[in-house]
Amino acid sequence: MDKNLKLILIIIVALVIRLIFLGFHSVIEEDGVGLVIIGKNLVTGNGYLGIENYVDLVYSPLYPLLVGLLSFIVRNLELAGRLISVLFGSLLIIPIYLIAKKVYNKKVALVAGLLTALYPVLVYLSDIVYAESLYFFVFFLGIYFALESLENKKWLSYV
């Protein structure tokens, strides 16, 4: 079987696992409330306001912005937050795979991707309204591009 097809299957397995666990949480998490309120305020034009209608600089803006934008489609802020977490929790496999392939080989990269797909803590973090799954994705993608820039010394990798 082609290695790219195996990677796609691992990503699909990760997505299915995370979607199965999506309904297990009956209450939005503590910080999740602040994140979705900021997201709602950002997309409705009220600015970067938190729960108490003050500028809330505790949270970084990417996750709330994505939650706010997705809430236009799903019409539910909590579900939008959970779906963003599920999506990026599943996509985390890609930078992990790329890093492992660059450092080791494709076989190790597939095992690393499978472990990422099945690791219980990452599954849990992918199903709650926290920004961790998004920022793990961004963080490991940054590590991959750092390794890439050290290897090929092209300006685009540095950017």
LOLOTI-270768 format. One line per 4 residues: number of its first residue (from 0); for each residue x negated, y negated, z negated of N, C-alpha, C, O. Coordinates in Angstrom, 2 decimals. Layout:
REM LOLOTI-270768
NUM = X,Y,Z,X,Y,Z,X,Y,Z,X,Y,Z ~ ...
This chain:
REM LOLOTI-270768
0 = -0.85,1.18,0.00,0.00,0.00,0.00,-0.89,-1.24,0.00,-1.92,-1.29,-0.68 ~ -0.49,-2.22,0.76,-1.25,-3.47,0.87,-1.33,-4.17,-0.48,-0.35,-4.20,-1.24 ~ -2.50,-4.75,-0.79,-2.71,-5.41,-2.09,-1.79,-6.62,-2.25,-1.33,-6.89,-3.36 ~ -1.53,-7.35,-1.16,-0.63,-8.51,-1.27,0.79,-8.06,-1.59,1.50,-8.74,-2.34
4 = 1.21,-6.93,-1.03,2.53,-6.41,-1.33,2.60,-5.98,-2.79,3.63,-6.16,-3.44 ~ 1.52,-5.41,-3.31,1.48,-5.04,-4.72,1.61,-6.27,-5.61,2.31,-6.25,-6.62 ~ 0.93,-7.34,-5.23,1.03,-8.58,-6.01,2.46,-9.12,-5.98,2.97,-9.55,-7.02 ~ 3.09,-9.10,-4.83,4.47,-9.58,-4.72,5.40,-8.71,-5.58,6.30,-9.24,-6.23
8 = 5.18,-7.40,-5.57,5.99,-6.51,-6.40,5.79,-6.80,-7.89,6.75,-6.76,-8.66 ~ 4.56,-7.10,-8.29,4.30,-7.44,-9.70,5.01,-8.72,-10.08,5.57,-8.82,-11.17 ~ 5.00,-9.70,-9.19,5.70,-10.96,-9.46,7.21,-10.72,-9.55,7.88,-11.29,-10.42 ~ 7.74,-9.89,-8.68,9.18,-9.57,-8.74,9.52,-8.85,-10.03,10.54,-9.14,-10.65
12 = 8.68,-7.90,-10.45,8.90,-7.19,-11.71,8.89,-8.19,-12.87,9.75,-8.13,-13.75 ~ 7.93,-9.10,-12.87,7.85,-10.12,-13.92,9.11,-10.98,-13.94,9.66,-11.27,-15.01 ~ 9.57,-11.38,-12.78,10.77,-12.21,-12.69,12.00,-11.45,-13.20,12.82,-12.01,-13.93 ~ 12.12,-10.19,-12.82,13.27,-9.39,-13.27,13.24,-9.21,-14.79,14.27,-9.35,-15.45
16 = 12.08,-8.89,-15.34,11.95,-8.73,-16.80,12.35,-10.01,-17.51,13.08,-9.98,-18.50 ~ 11.87,-11.13,-17.01,12.16,-12.40,-17.66,13.64,-12.78,-17.52,14.22,-13.36,-18.43 ~ 14.23,-12.45,-16.39,15.66,-12.72,-16.21,16.52,-11.82,-17.11,17.57,-12.24,-17.57 ~ 16.07,-10.59,-17.34,16.79,-9.70,-18.25,16.81,-10.29,-19.66,17.83,-10.25,-20.34
20 = 15.68,-10.82,-20.09,15.59,-11.38,-21.45,16.15,-12.79,-21.55,16.20,-13.36,-22.64 ~ 16.56,-13.36,-20.44,17.07,-14.74,-20.44,18.28,-14.92,-21.35,18.42,-15.98,-21.96 ~ 19.15,-13.95,-21.45,20.35,-14.09,-22.24,20.21,-13.70,-23.70,21.20,-13.69,-24.43 ~ 19.00,-13.37,-24.14,18.82,-12.88,-25.51,18.80,-14.00,-26.54,18.95,-13.73,-27.73
24 = 18.61,-15.23,-26.13,18.54,-16.35,-27.08,19.89,-17.06,-27.08,20.36,-17.52,-26.04 ~ 20.49,-17.15,-28.24,21.80,-17.78,-28.31,21.74,-19.26,-28.68,22.72,-19.98,-28.53 ~ 20.59,-19.71,-29.16,20.44,-21.09,-29.60,19.18,-21.68,-28.97,18.16,-21.00,-28.86 ~ 19.27,-22.92,-28.55,18.10,-23.57,-27.99,17.08,-23.83,-29.10,17.46,-24.09,-30.25
28 = 15.82,-23.75,-28.77,14.74,-23.89,-29.73,14.60,-25.35,-30.19,15.13,-26.26,-29.56 ~ 13.87,-25.54,-31.30,13.75,-26.88,-31.91,13.20,-27.92,-30.93,13.85,-28.93,-30.67 ~ 12.02,-27.66,-30.40,11.42,-28.63,-29.48,12.15,-28.66,-28.14,12.07,-29.65,-27.40 ~ 12.85,-27.61,-27.83,13.59,-27.56,-26.58,14.63,-28.64,-26.47,14.89,-29.17,-25.39
32 = 15.24,-28.97,-27.60,16.25,-30.04,-27.61,15.62,-31.36,-27.18,16.16,-32.07,-26.33 ~ 14.49,-31.67,-27.76,13.80,-32.90,-27.39,13.38,-32.92,-25.94,13.49,-33.95,-25.27 ~ 12.91,-31.78,-25.43,12.47,-31.70,-24.04,13.62,-31.91,-23.06,13.47,-32.63,-22.07 ~ 14.77,-31.29,-23.32,15.89,-31.43,-22.38,16.52,-32.81,-22.46,16.99,-33.33,-21.45
36 = 16.54,-33.42,-23.64,17.08,-34.79,-23.75,16.21,-35.76,-22.98,16.72,-36.63,-22.28 ~ 14.89,-35.61,-23.10,13.99,-36.47,-22.32,14.21,-36.25,-20.84,14.25,-37.21,-20.06 ~ 14.35,-34.97,-20.43,14.60,-34.67,-19.02,15.88,-35.32,-18.52,15.91,-35.89,-17.43 ~ 16.93,-35.23,-19.32,18.21,-35.86,-18.94,18.05,-37.37,-18.81,18.52,-37.98,-17.85
40 = 17.38,-37.98,-19.79,17.19,-39.43,-19.75,16.30,-39.86,-18.58,16.53,-40.92,-18.00 ~ 15.31,-39.06,-18.25,14.44,-39.41,-17.12,15.22,-39.44,-15.81,15.09,-40.39,-15.03 ~ 16.01,-38.42,-15.56,16.69,-38.35,-14.26,17.93,-39.23,-14.18,18.41,-39.53,-13.08 ~ 18.46,-39.65,-15.31,19.62,-40.56,-15.28,19.19,-42.03,-15.30,20.03,-42.92,-15.28
44 = 17.89,-42.27,-15.34,17.39,-43.64,-15.27,17.28,-44.35,-16.61,17.09,-45.56,-16.64 ~ 17.39,-43.62,-17.72,17.30,-44.24,-19.04,15.87,-44.32,-19.56,15.63,-44.90,-20.61 ~ 14.94,-43.76,-18.85,13.55,-43.82,-19.27,13.14,-42.61,-20.09,13.87,-41.62,-20.18 ~ 11.98,-42.71,-20.70,11.40,-41.59,-21.44,11.86,-41.64,-22.89,11.06,-41.82,-23.80
48 = 13.17,-41.47,-23.09,13.76,-41.58,-24.42,14.07,-40.20,-24.98,14.55,-39.32,-24.27 ~ 13.78,-40.04,-26.27,14.05,-38.78,-26.95,15.41,-38.76,-27.60,16.32,-39.49,-27.20 ~ 15.55,-37.93,-28.60,16.84,-37.70,-29.26,17.38,-38.96,-29.92,18.58,-39.22,-29.87 ~ 16.51,-39.74,-30.53,16.95,-40.93,-31.27,16.93,-42.20,-30.44,16.96,-43.31,-30.98
52 = 16.89,-42.05,-29.11,16.86,-43.17,-28.17,15.65,-44.07,-28.35,15.73,-45.28,-28.11 ~ 14.54,-43.50,-28.76,13.26,-44.19,-28.80,12.33,-43.50,-27.83,12.51,-42.32,-27.53 ~ 11.34,-44.22,-27.36,10.34,-43.60,-26.48,9.65,-42.49,-27.26,9.12,-42.71,-28.34 ~ 9.68,-41.30,-26.69,9.14,-40.11,-27.36,7.87,-39.67,-26.64,7.94,-39.04,-25.59
56 = 6.73,-40.01,-27.21,5.45,-39.70,-26.58,4.84,-38.40,-27.08,3.66,-38.14,-26.82 ~ 5.60,-37.60,-27.79,5.09,-36.32,-28.28,4.97,-35.32,-27.14,4.02,-34.54,-27.12 ~ 5.90,-35.33,-26.20,5.94,-34.35,-25.13,5.41,-34.96,-23.83,5.62,-36.13,-23.55 ~ 4.71,-34.13,-23.06,4.26,-34.59,-21.76,5.42,-34.54,-20.77,6.36,-33.78,-20.97
60 = 5.38,-35.34,-19.71,6.58,-35.56,-18.90,6.91,-34.51,-17.83,8.03,-34.51,-17.33 ~ 5.99,-33.63,-17.47,6.25,-32.74,-16.33,7.41,-31.78,-16.59,8.32,-31.68,-15.77 ~ 7.39,-31.10,-17.69,8.45,-30.13,-18.01,9.81,-30.82,-18.13,10.77,-30.36,-17.51 ~ 9.94,-31.90,-18.92,11.25,-32.56,-18.98,11.74,-33.06,-17.62,12.94,-33.01,-17.33
64 = 10.82,-33.53,-16.79,11.21,-34.00,-15.46,11.76,-32.85,-14.62,12.80,-33.01,-13.97 ~ 11.08,-31.71,-14.63,11.56,-30.55,-13.87,12.90,-30.06,-14.41,13.78,-29.68,-13.64 ~ 13.05,-30.06,-15.73,14.32,-29.65,-16.35,15.44,-30.59,-15.91,16.52,-30.15,-15.53 ~ 15.17,-31.87,-15.97,16.17,-32.86,-15.57,16.57,-32.71,-14.10,17.75,-32.80,-13.77
68 = 15.61,-32.48,-13.24,15.91,-32.32,-11.81,16.70,-31.05,-11.56,17.66,-31.05,-10.78 ~ 16.31,-29.95,-12.20,17.04,-28.69,-12.00,18.44,-28.75,-12.60,19.34,-28.03,-12.16 ~ 18.64,-29.59,-13.61,19.96,-29.69,-14.23,20.99,-30.27,-13.26,22.19,-30.07,-13.46 ~ 20.56,-30.97,-12.23,21.50,-31.44,-11.21,22.09,-30.26,-10.44,23.23,-30.32,-9.98
72 = 21.32,-29.18,-10.31,21.77,-28.01,-9.56,22.59,-27.07,-10.44,23.68,-26.64,-10.05 ~ 22.05,-26.74,-11.63,22.73,-25.74,-12.48,23.74,-26.37,-13.44,24.52,-25.65,-14.05 ~ 23.73,-27.69,-13.59,24.69,-28.41,-14.44,24.65,-28.02,-15.91,25.65,-28.11,-16.62 ~ 23.47,-27.56,-16.37,23.32,-27.17,-17.77,21.86,-27.40,-18.14,20.97,-26.75,-17.58
76 = 21.61,-28.30,-19.07,20.24,-28.63,-19.43,19.49,-27.46,-20.05,18.33,-27.22,-19.72 ~ 20.14,-26.73,-20.93,19.48,-25.60,-21.57,19.13,-24.52,-20.55,18.01,-24.00,-20.55 ~ 20.07,-24.19,-19.69,19.80,-23.18,-18.65,18.70,-23.65,-17.71,17.87,-22.85,-17.29 ~ 18.70,-24.93,-17.38,17.65,-25.46,-16.52,16.28,-25.29,-17.18,15.31,-24.91,-16.52
80 = 16.19,-25.58,-18.47,14.93,-25.40,-19.18,14.48,-23.95,-19.20,13.30,-23.65,-18.99 ~ 15.42,-23.06,-19.44,15.09,-21.63,-19.46,14.67,-21.14,-18.07,13.74,-20.34,-17.96 ~ 15.33,-21.62,-17.03,14.98,-21.19,-15.67,13.60,-21.71,-15.25,12.86,-21.00,-14.57 ~ 13.27,-22.93,-15.65,11.92,-23.45,-15.37,10.89,-22.58,-16.06,9.86,-22.26,-15.47
84 = 11.14,-22.21,-17.29,10.22,-21.34,-18.03,10.10,-19.97,-17.39,9.00,-19.42,-17.29 ~ 11.22,-19.41,-16.96,11.20,-18.10,-16.30,10.41,-18.17,-15.00,9.59,-17.31,-14.72 ~ 10.66,-19.20,-14.21,9.98,-19.34,-12.93,8.47,-19.44,-13.10,7.72,-18.71,-12.47 ~ 8.03,-20.36,-13.95,6.59,-20.55,-14.10,5.94,-19.45,-14.92,4.74,-19.19,-14.77
88 = 6.71,-18.78,-15.78,6.19,-17.61,-16.46,5.91,-16.48,-15.48,4.95,-15.74,-15.65 ~ 6.75,-16.36,-14.46,6.53,-15.36,-13.42,5.41,-15.78,-12.48,4.61,-14.94,-12.06 ~ 5.35,-17.05,-12.15,4.31,-17.53,-11.24,2.92,-17.56,-11.89,1.92,-17.67,-11.18 ~ 2.85,-17.46,-13.21,1.57,-17.41,-13.90,0.70,-16.26,-13.40,-0.52,-16.32,-13.48
92 = 1.33,-15.23,-12.88,0.60,-14.08,-12.36,-0.33,-14.50,-11.22,-1.41,-13.92,-11.08 ~ 0.06,-15.47,-10.43,-0.75,-15.86,-9.27,-2.11,-16.43,-9.68,-3.13,-15.93,-9.20 ~ -2.18,-17.46,-10.55,-3.52,-17.94,-10.92,-4.34,-16.91,-11.69,-5.56,-16.86,-11.54 ~ -3.68,-16.08,-12.51,-4.41,-15.02,-13.22,-5.01,-14.05,-12.21,-6.17,-13.65,-12.33
96 = -4.23,-13.68,-11.22,-4.70,-12.79,-10.17,-5.89,-13.41,-9.42,-6.90,-12.76,-9.20 ~ -5.75,-14.67,-9.04,-6.81,-15.34,-8.28,-8.11,-15.46,-9.08,-9.20,-15.27,-8.53 ~ -7.99,-15.76,-10.36,-9.19,-15.86,-11.21,-9.86,-14.50,-11.33,-11.07,-14.39,-11.18 ~ -9.07,-13.46,-11.61,-9.64,-12.12,-11.76,-10.24,-11.63,-10.46,-11.26,-10.94,-10.47
100 = -9.62,-11.96,-9.34,-10.16,-11.55,-8.04,-11.49,-12.25,-7.75,-12.42,-11.66,-7.22 ~ -11.56,-13.52,-8.11,-12.79,-14.29,-7.89,-13.92,-13.79,-8.80,-15.06,-13.69,-8.35 ~ -13.61,-13.49,-10.05,-14.64,-13.08,-11.00,-15.00,-11.61,-10.85,-16.16,-11.23,-10.97 ~ -13.98,-10.75,-10.57,-14.22,-9.30,-10.49,-13.91,-8.79,-9.10,-14.74,-8.91,-8.20
104 = -12.73,-8.22,-8.90,-12.32,-7.70,-7.60,-10.80,-7.59,-7.55,-10.12,-7.91,-8.53 ~ -10.27,-7.13,-6.40,-8.82,-7.08,-6.24,-8.14,-6.07,-7.16,-7.03,-6.31,-7.63 ~ -8.81,-4.96,-7.43,-8.21,-3.95,-8.29,-8.03,-4.49,-9.71,-6.97,-4.34,-10.32 ~ -9.07,-5.12,-10.23,-9.00,-5.73,-11.56,-7.96,-6.85,-11.56,-7.24,-7.04,-12.54
108 = -7.88,-7.60,-10.47,-6.92,-8.69,-10.37,-5.49,-8.18,-10.44,-4.64,-8.80,-11.07 ~ -5.22,-7.04,-9.80,-3.88,-6.46,-9.87,-3.54,-6.00,-11.28,-2.42,-6.18,-11.75 ~ -4.52,-5.41,-11.96,-4.29,-4.99,-13.35,-4.05,-6.21,-14.23,-3.16,-6.18,-15.09 ~ -4.82,-7.26,-14.03,-4.62,-8.49,-14.80,-3.24,-9.09,-14.53,-2.58,-9.57,-15.45
112 = -2.81,-9.06,-13.28,-1.48,-9.55,-12.95,-0.39,-8.72,-13.59,0.60,-9.26,-14.08 ~ -0.56,-7.39,-13.59,0.42,-6.51,-14.22,0.48,-6.73,-15.72,1.57,-6.76,-16.31 ~ -0.68,-6.89,-16.35,-0.70,-7.16,-17.80,-0.03,-8.49,-18.12,0.68,-8.61,-19.12 ~ -0.24,-9.47,-17.26,0.41,-10.77,-17.45,1.93,-10.64,-17.30,2.68,-11.27,-18.04
116 = 2.36,-9.82,-16.37,3.79,-9.62,-16.15,4.46,-8.93,-17.33,5.62,-9.21,-17.64 ~ 3.73,-8.03,-18.00,4.33,-7.20,-19.03,4.00,-7.62,-20.46,4.60,-7.10,-21.41 ~ 3.09,-8.55,-20.64,2.66,-8.91,-21.99,3.82,-9.53,-22.76,4.38,-10.54,-22.32 ~ 4.21,-8.96,-23.91,5.42,-9.40,-24.61,5.44,-10.88,-25.01,6.48,-11.53,-24.91
120 = 4.33,-11.41,-25.44,4.31,-12.82,-25.84,4.57,-13.73,-24.64,5.30,-14.72,-24.76 ~ 4.00,-13.40,-23.50,4.25,-14.21,-22.30,5.68,-14.05,-21.82,6.27,-15.01,-21.31 ~ 6.24,-12.86,-21.97,7.66,-12.68,-21.62,8.53,-13.54,-22.53,9.45,-14.21,-22.08 ~ 8.22,-13.52,-23.83,8.99,-14.32,-24.79,8.88,-15.81,-24.48,9.88,-16.52,-24.48
124 = 7.67,-16.29,-24.21,7.48,-17.71,-23.93,8.13,-18.13,-22.62,8.42,-19.31,-22.41 ~ 8.35,-17.17,-21.74,8.98,-17.48,-20.46,10.49,-17.56,-20.54,11.14,-17.91,-19.56 ~ 11.04,-17.25,-21.68,12.50,-17.24,-21.80,13.02,-18.24,-22.81,14.20,-18.20,-23.17 ~ 12.18,-19.14,-23.27,12.63,-20.15,-24.21,12.37,-21.53,-23.62,11.58,-21.68,-22.69
128 = 13.04,-22.52,-24.16,12.93,-23.89,-23.64,11.72,-24.56,-24.28,11.85,-25.48,-25.08 ~ 10.56,-24.09,-23.90,9.28,-24.69,-24.29,8.47,-24.90,-23.03,8.68,-24.21,-22.03 ~ 7.56,-25.82,-23.06,6.77,-26.14,-21.89,5.57,-25.20,-21.69,4.84,-25.35,-20.71 ~ 5.36,-24.25,-22.59,4.15,-23.43,-22.55,4.00,-22.65,-21.25,2.89,-22.60,-20.71
132 = 5.05,-22.06,-20.74,4.90,-21.26,-19.52,4.48,-22.14,-18.34,3.66,-21.72,-17.52 ~ 5.03,-23.33,-18.24,4.63,-24.25,-17.18,3.17,-24.67,-17.35,2.41,-24.68,-16.39 ~ 2.79,-25.00,-18.58,1.44,-25.51,-18.78,0.39,-24.40,-18.77,-0.77,-24.66,-18.45 ~ 0.77,-23.16,-19.11,-0.15,-22.04,-18.88,-0.42,-21.90,-17.39,-1.56,-21.70,-16.98
136 = 0.63,-22.01,-16.58,0.47,-21.93,-15.13,-0.47,-23.03,-14.62,-1.40,-22.75,-13.87 ~ -0.22,-24.25,-15.04,-1.04,-25.38,-14.59,-2.48,-25.23,-15.09,-3.42,-25.50,-14.35 ~ -2.65,-24.81,-16.34,-3.97,-24.64,-16.94,-4.79,-23.59,-16.19,-5.94,-23.85,-15.82 ~ -4.22,-22.42,-15.95,-4.97,-21.37,-15.27,-5.16,-21.68,-13.79,-6.15,-21.25,-13.20
140 = -4.25,-22.42,-13.19,-4.47,-22.87,-11.82,-5.66,-23.84,-11.78,-6.45,-23.82,-10.84 ~ -5.77,-24.69,-12.80,-6.92,-25.59,-12.91,-8.23,-24.84,-13.08,-9.25,-25.22,-12.51 ~ -8.20,-23.77,-13.87,-9.41,-22.95,-14.03,-9.79,-22.31,-12.71,-10.97,-22.27,-12.35 ~ -8.80,-21.82,-11.98,-9.11,-21.23,-10.67,-9.77,-22.25,-9.75,-10.78,-21.95,-9.12
144 = -9.20,-23.45,-9.67,-9.78,-24.46,-8.78,-11.15,-24.93,-9.28,-11.99,-25.31,-8.46 ~ -11.37,-24.92,-10.57,-12.71,-25.24,-11.09,-13.72,-24.19,-10.62,-14.81,-24.54,-10.18 ~ -13.36,-22.92,-10.72,-14.23,-21.85,-10.22,-14.44,-21.97,-8.72,-15.54,-21.79,-8.21 ~ -13.38,-22.29,-8.02,-13.45,-22.45,-6.56,-14.38,-23.60,-6.18,-15.17,-23.49,-5.24
148 = -14.29,-24.70,-6.92,-15.13,-25.87,-6.60,-16.60,-25.60,-6.90,-17.48,-26.11,-6.21 ~ -16.87,-24.80,-7.93,-18.26,-24.44,-8.23,-18.85,-23.55,-7.15,-20.05,-23.59,-6.89 ~ -18.00,-22.75,-6.52,-18.48,-21.81,-5.52,-18.67,-22.45,-4.15,-19.71,-22.26,-3.52 ~ -17.68,-23.20,-3.69,-17.76,-23.68,-2.30,-18.13,-25.15,-2.16,-18.45,-25.61,-1.06
152 = -18.10,-25.88,-3.24,-18.51,-27.30,-3.28,-17.78,-28.17,-2.24,-18.37,-29.10,-1.68 ~ -16.51,-27.87,-1.98,-15.72,-28.70,-1.08,-14.95,-29.72,-1.90,-14.51,-29.42,-3.01 ~ -14.80,-30.91,-1.38,-14.19,-32.00,-2.12,-12.74,-31.71,-2.46,-12.25,-32.16,-3.50 ~ -12.03,-30.96,-1.61,-10.64,-30.68,-1.87,-10.45,-29.82,-3.12,-9.47,-30.00,-3.85
156 = -11.38,-28.90,-3.38,-11.32,-28.10,-4.59,-11.52,-28.94,-5.84,-10.93,-28.68,-6.89 ~ -12.37,-29.96,-5.72,-12.59,-30.85,-6.87,-11.34,-31.66,-7.18,-11.02,-31.91,-8.34 ~ -10.64,-32.06,-6.13,-9.42,-32.84,-6.32,-8.37,-31.97,-7.00,-7.26,-32.43,-7.26
